[in-house]
Amino acid sequence: MNQRFSQLYLERGTPARDSARFRHRLSAFFSDQLSREFNYPCRVAYERETGVAVPWLGNSWHFNLVFKQAELRDVLDAITITYQVLVKGSQRRLAAEWLNFVKRAMLEENVGYQLDDQCIVHFHIDEEFERVRATTLAVLDYPEFGAVKAAFEDAYRHLDSEAKDTKASARSMFEALEILSKLMVPTANRLVKNLCVQKLREVCLSVSGGDITEQQVLSEMFTSLGHWVEANHDYRHGQRAHERVAPSEETAVFILSTGSAFLRQLAIYATRMQLAAPPTSPVIYPSKTKED
C-alpha cells in the first residue's frame, strides 16, 4: 500500500464526525469511476430513499456533489445507497472497490465511522455508546418526557459537535436525570444523593417487581446512582477556579454512557407509575349532527 507523508507523520488526534477532505475524496472517486454509468440510478435511489434533491448544475444532475454539499446524514446514507445500486446492477467488482475505497478514506482522514460488509455506516469510536443512546431515546418517546428528552439529546449534541463541549454535555445529562427525578418525586427541589437513595429508590422499587434478590440488587443500584450524582456535581455547578474546568472526552463518554443507563431505567419505572403512557382507550369523537 502506498503511504504518504500525512499518513506517516501527522498527528491523527480524535476522530472527526465530518471532514471536507473525506467528502471531496468520495466525490472524486464517484466522478472518476462511477459517474458515467451510475449517475442516474444513484440519483433516483438517493432521492427516493432520502427525500433530498440531487444538485443540478449546468444542464444536468450531479450525484457526486451530494458528497460535497449534502448534510452529513445524507452523505453517510449516500455511501450505502451507491453500494446498493452497484450490487443491484450486478457490478459487484465496482461495489467492492467503492466499499474498500470508502473504508480507506475513513481511516486516512480519521473520521469516526466504519463500514460493515454491506457498506452500512456505523460509529467507529464506540458502538455500545451509540446503542445506549438509541435504547434510551426509545423509552423517552412520550410527550410527558419532552423536557427530559431535550436535555438528553443536548448532552449528545454537545459531544457530537465539531467544537466539542464536554462540560455542557455532562451538565445536560445531569439535567435530564434531574428533570425526570422531579417528575417522579414532585416534592424534590433538586437532584442530590439523598434523593436517589431515599425517595427515588422507594418509588422505583414499588413498581420494579422481581424477587427478593432482584429487589436487593436494584436497591444497591440507587446507591450507585447517588454516587454518580455526587461525583458529577462539580460539572453540574461552577468550580472554584479561574479557568473553566471541563471533563476530558473519555470522561464525558463515561458520564453519558452511565447517565443514559440510569435515565433509561428511571424512565421505565416512570411509565409503570403511569407518569407517561400511551392512551389506554381509543379517542371517541363526537358524532356528526345534521347541521354538520
N, C-alpha and C positions, 0 to 999 in steps of 0.2 A: 504494500500500500504506500503510495506517495505521501510523504509528510511535508508540511510547510512550517516556516518559522513560527507562525501564530499558533500552530498546534504543539510545537515543541517547547516554546519558551514563555508564552504569555500566560499570566495567572488566570485561571478559569473562574475562580470566585463561585458565588452561589448561583445555581442555575436560574435563568430568567424565565418569566412567563411568556414574554414576547420578544421578538428580535427582528429588526429591519433587515439585517443580513440574511437571516433564515428565510424570511418571506421572499426576498429577492432571489435567493437560490432556487426556491420552489418554482417561482415564476419563470426563471431562466431555463430550468430543466423542461418544464412543460412547453415553452416556446420552441425549444431546440428539438425535443424528441417526440412530442405528442400533439402539438397544436394542429398540424395539417390535417390529420385524420380524426382527432378526437375532440376538437374544439366544440363542435356542435353537440355530440351526445353528452359530453360533460356539462355543457351549459344547460341543456334540457334537464338532466338529472339533478343538477345543483339547484336550479330554480324550483323544480318540483319538490325537492326534499327540504329546502331551507326557506323558501318563500322570498329569497333575496335575488334582485336582478343582477345579471352579469353586466359589467361595464360595457358601454357602447362607445367606440372610438372610430372616427372617420366614417366608414360605411359598413361596419360590422361589429359583432360582439367579440370580446377578447377575454376568454376564460382565464388566461394566465394572469390578468390584472386582479382577479379575485384574491390571489395570494398576496398581492401588494397592498390592496386598498380595503378589503373587507374587514369586518370586525373579527377579532381573534377567534371567537367561537365558530364563525363561518369558515375561516381559514382551516381550522382543525377538522371541521366536517368535510371541507373540500378535498383534503388529503385522502380521506376514506372513500368519498364518492368517486374520485378519479380512479382509485384502485378497483372499485366495484364495476365501473364502466369498462375498464380494460379486461377484467375477468369475464364479464358478460359478453364482451366482443371476442372471446377466445384468444385474447392476447396475453397469455399467462407469462410469457417471457418479458414483455414490456411491464406487466403488472409487478413482477418480481424486481425488475430494475428500478421501478418507481419506489417500491417499498424499501429496497436497500438504500437507495439514494436518500430518501427522507430520513431513515434511521441514521445514516452517516451525517447528514446535515444537522440533525438534532444534537448529536454527540459533539460535533465540531463547533457548533455555535452555542453550545451549552444552554439549551433551552430545557425546561423541566418537564419533558414529556418522553414517552416511549411508545413504540408501536407493537401490537401483537401480530400474530401470523395472518390476521385478516385485515391488517393495515388500519385498525381502530386505535385511536389515540387515547392513552391513559396518562395520568400524572406519574411522573417518574420518581420524585423525591420520596413519597410515602403514600402508597396506595391505601393503606389502612387508615391513614389520616383522612383521605377523601371519602372512604366508605363510612367512617363515623359521622362525618358531616352530612352525608346523604341520608343515613338512617335517622339521625336526629331531626333533620328537616321534615322528614315524613311524619313524625309524631307531633310536629308543631303546626300541622296544616289544618288549623281550626281558627275561625275569626277571633275567638277569645284569647288566642295566643299571639295576636298580631304584634303587640309591642315586644314580646319575648323573641319572636322570630326576627323582627327587625334588628334588635340588638345582636342576636346570634349571627345573622348574615353580615352585620357590620364587622364583627370580630374576624371573620374570614376575609372580608373585603380589605380590611386594613393590612392583612398579611399577604394577600394576593396582589396588591397594587405594586406598580414598579418601584415606587418610593415606599418601601415597607415601613409601617408604623407599629412596631411590636407592642409599645405601651398602650396605644389606643386599642389594639387587638385584645390584649389581656383585659383592659377595662371594660370593653364591650361584652366579653364573655361573662365577666363578673356581673355586669348589669343585667344580662339575660337571666342568669340564675337568681338575681335579687328580685327582678320583676315577677318571675314565676313563684318564688317563695312567698312574696307578699300576696299573690293571688290565693295561695294555698293556706296561708296563715294571715288573714286580713288584719289582725291586731299588730303585726310586725311593722316596725319602723324602718329597719334596715337589715341586711344580711350579715349576721355575725355568727361566730362559732356556737354560742349558746342556743341560738335559734335552731341550728342544724341538729344538735344533739338532744334537744328537748322537744319543742312544739312540732317542728318539721318531721322529726323521727316519729313522733306519736301519731300524727295524722296519716303519714305514709304507711306505717305498719298496720294501721287499722284497715287498710284496703289492699295490702300487698298479698295476703293469702300465704299459702305454704305451711309446711310443718314446723315443729319447734326449732329444728336445726336451721332451716332457711330463715326463720324469723330472727334467730340469733346472728346469722351471717349478715342479714340486711341491717340489723341494728348497728353492727360494727361499721357498716358502710357509711352510716351517717356520722360516725366519729371521724371517718376519713374525710367526708365532705367538710366537716367542721375544721379540720386541719388545712384542707385546701383553701377554704375561705380565709382563715387566719393568715396563711402564707401569702396570699395574693393581695392583702390589704395594702402592702407597700406600693403596688402598681395601681390599685384602685384609687388611692389618695396620693397627694403630693408627698415628696420626700424632703427631708431636711438637708438639702444640697443646693449649691449654687447652680449646677448644671442639671438638666433634665436627665433622669436615670431611666433607661428602658431595658427590658429583658433582651437577651440575645435571641436570634431567630430560633435556635434549638429549644430554648426555654419557652418561647412563645408557642411553638408547636406542641410542646408538652402540656402547657396550660390549656390550650384549646382542645387537645385530644381528651384530657381528663375531664375538663369542664363540660365538653359535649356529652360524654358518657353519663355524668351526673345529671345533666339537663334532660337527656332523653328519659332516664329512669323517673325523674320527678314528673315529667310531662305524662308519662304512662299512668302514674298514680293520680295525677290531677284529673285525667279523663275518667278514671274509676270513681273519683269523688264527684263526677258529673259537673266539674267546672268548665269542661269543654267536651262536647259530644255532638254527633250528628242528630238530627231530629228523630225522635222515636216513633213518630206517626206522620203520615203524609199530610201535606198542607191542603186544607179544604178551602176552596174558593167559593164565594157566594154564587148562587145560581143566577142566571140572567133573568131579568124581568121582561115583560112585554115592551116596556119603554126602551130597553136596550136593543 
